[in-house]
Amino acid sequence: MDSSSHQFNPRRTSDKAHTILCIDDESANLKVLSSIFRDHYTVILTKNAEQGYQKALEIIPDLILLDVVMPDENGFELIKKIKASHALAHIPVIFITGLHGEDDEAKGLKLGACDYIHKPFSHSIIFARVNTHLEIVRQRKLLEKFANFDSLTELPNRRKWQTDSHAVWQNAMINQQKINIGVVDVDHFKKYNDFYGHVKGDIVLRKISNAVKRALYQYDGCIYRCGGEEFYFYFPENTQILNEDVLATCQQAVNDLAIPHQTSPVQPYLTISIGAVNHQPCPNSQLLEVIDAADRLLYQAKHNGRNRYAYGNYSI
Ligand SMILES: Nc1nc2c(ncn2[C@@H]2O[C@H](COP(=O)(O)OP(=O)(O)OP(=O)(O)O)[C@@H](O)[C@H]2O)c(=O)[nH]1
């Protein structure tokens, strides 16, 4: 390895917001890698494949620098495990190795590595290459954020609901756990917009969604913006508190904001209505039917005067 300086201007990814996991059995190599990157990134060092794999699962790094020749399990075996893991497959892996053969390099790239760097390496070149891959990571994260989050409320959006709710559903089915699924809707929001204007409407939508989010988080619940002023949520069955109390907490969190709504026939402040069901997912039940049931209960809550929740069990 040469010791040429790597003190050139790092790009936007150099704010220590990223974590690099280095896996190499040679302490001297780990030391050099650490010295190259530690001023710009969080660097985690591990000395063998198993330790590296466990650490990767624990911290989910942004990039992995991986040696090939190591005792016990080599880097080629480890990358297969990484690429087969749902949690780790997306992480870019760069081989740093003394194996210079064309076949080895081709094998490493075919196994899913995004780059293959020969030892001895230039400090400035490895730094530049890692920077390039971390820039791609940064852009991928940004894209994921745009795709999965609502820009107004910063809540996860309908697309994210579709993936998360499916996972929550499957998990509840496997663990024989009941879940609560519901719909929140702001009361007389059209009247609010008409009277106060859409800009204020946007601001209060953000306040309301944040209040419900904070309330639900206490109970491991999560809320998603799935329509204009309509939000879907779930929270697991909780042995410490009645499910209906969770709904009452959400309701109260919005009432406590005391956002004036002069033209509301319900209260002189903004309120929400909630429809929610308790359900044990099973192979014969479907998420869409459960949401429909929650929606019917929401309608009931609206019909019965708003600023309330309607809750029930849903079984098939
Ligand atoms: N400011 C703002 N308004 C929104 C947004 N999305 C939807 N809305 C408004 O939300 C209102 C929803 O109106 P309706 O569906 O008639 O429902 P509502 O007036 O809340 O009445 P109920 O639901 O029956 O209590 C409409 O005026 C939409 O324009 C948004 O992002 N910002």
The ligand as a Gaussian input file, in Angstrom:
#p B3LYP/6-31G(d) Opt

LIG

0 1
 N      -54.971000      22.024000       3.244000
 C      -55.087000      20.797000       2.766000
 N      -56.291000      20.283000       2.558000
 C      -56.392000      19.018000       2.092000
 C      -55.266000      18.241000       1.800000
 N      -55.689000      17.034000       1.339000
 C      -57.036000      17.067000       1.344000
 N      -57.471000      18.263000       1.817000
 C      -58.841000      18.759000       1.940000
 O      -59.554000      17.973000       2.865000
 C      -60.956000      18.205000       2.615000
 C      -61.715000      16.908000       2.806000
 O      -63.061000      17.198000       2.669000
 P      -64.202000      16.137000       2.804000
 O      -63.753000      14.816000       2.236000
 O      -65.436000      16.744000       2.271000
 O      -64.313000      15.862000       4.350000
 P      -64.495000      16.841000       5.561000
 O      -64.802000      18.228000       5.163000
 O      -63.310000      16.669000       6.446000
 O      -65.763000      16.265000       6.273000
 P      -65.926000      14.925000       7.121000
 O      -64.791000      14.014000       6.759000
 O      -67.222000      14.360000       6.703000
 O      -65.889000      15.335000       8.529000
 C      -61.059000      18.784000       1.203000
 O      -61.427000      20.134000       1.294000
 C      -59.642000      18.661000       0.672000
 O      -59.315000      19.732000      -0.201000
 C      -53.981000      18.820000       2.018000
 O      -52.932000      18.221000       1.780000
 N      -53.942000      20.081000       2.505000

